[in-house]
Amino acid sequence: MAGRRDDLALLDAIPRQTILVVGDLCLDVYLFGEPVRLSREAPILVLEERRQEARPGGGAAPALAVAALGASSWQVGVIGDDEAGRQLRELLVEGGVDPVGLVVDPERPTTTKTRIVAEGPYNVFPQQMARIDRQDRRPVSPAVARRLVEAIATHGPQADAILLSDYRSGVVIPEVVEAARHASRLVTVDSQGALASFRGCTLVKCNRAEAEAYLRRSLESLAEREMHLSRLRAELECELLVVTLGPAGAALASADGGYLEVPPLVRRQVFDVTGAGDTVIAVLTAALAAGAEPPEALRLSQVAAGIVVGKWGNAQATAEEIREVLRDAAGE
């Protein structure tokens, strides 16, 4: 019971924090259609379009997740001089994110990920059929890199933490990582597998598959995970290493030699894992900035992730939703 009360107190402290989120920004576009027949041209469904929807994705998703917790969320990243970029900026503002460091680069398009989704009277839940990505994965130009570094140097010292969200689309380059490390005492990273790029950051997060790929070994048993993830944390020279384990929860290796695994507080039906990782890093960062001990921060992040996977699309968990789950778990 005391642990749940501590979690609720932590939630109350998070809105006093400011998090600077730096990352590869993306506009997630959803085209919803109702299946009407099989195509005569190929063995595929024909969908009649019913509606469209757009949401911030990529490195913009953790910024929205921070804002959903009630904290001040500042965004740094790159958009193109195009309609998708303008729409992404508007959606960030609508979601409570302050775009303090959005750099417009006319030489590259705003990254968009367009999902074709079937829904209709016979679909219990929308079903993604295909995805089309438009992006430029090359590192940003030196001129754009300088503007990103300037934004981090300006706003980083005013924030309580800097969160780096790396989707390997050219923004989270070595100069950006170094600028973040110089601008803040608390730098967290959501890596897409390029773990060695983030040596010396406070916290590095990845999923189990990414950790296994980096280590070139399977992490099936608890003993294997404790041994190899603790070694990986030491190799990365980070204070904390968090590895998400899917339905099993998440693992935490600490510089003090500690290792623990936290299962989900409540097991829910999984509808869509999109955004779960972004939610985990957002809650971890905000909680640590608010003074939480690492196990507390990890536990709260798993509660939030459990909420998000029960939603469809790139979604967030609000502070009130987290409170409700904690109260239910405590029997209140």
Buried (B, 14 or more C-beta within 10 A) or exposed (E): EEEBEBBBEBBEBBEEBBBBBBBBBBBBBBBBBBBEEEEEEEEEBEBEEEEEEBBBBBBBBBBBBBBBBBBBBBBBBBBBEBEBBBBBBEBBEEBBBBBBBBBBBEEBBBBBBBBBBBBBEEEEEBEBBEEEEBBBEEBBBEEBBEBBBBBBEBBBEEBBBBBBBBBBBBBBBEBBBEBBBEBBEBBBBBBBBBBEBBEEBBBBBBBBEBBBEBBEEEBEEEEEBBEBBBEBBEBBEBBBBBBBBBEBBBBBBBBEEEBBBBEBBBEBEEBBBBBBBBBBBBBBBBBBBBEBEBBBBBBBBBBBBBBBBBBBBBBBBBBEBBBEBBEEBBEE
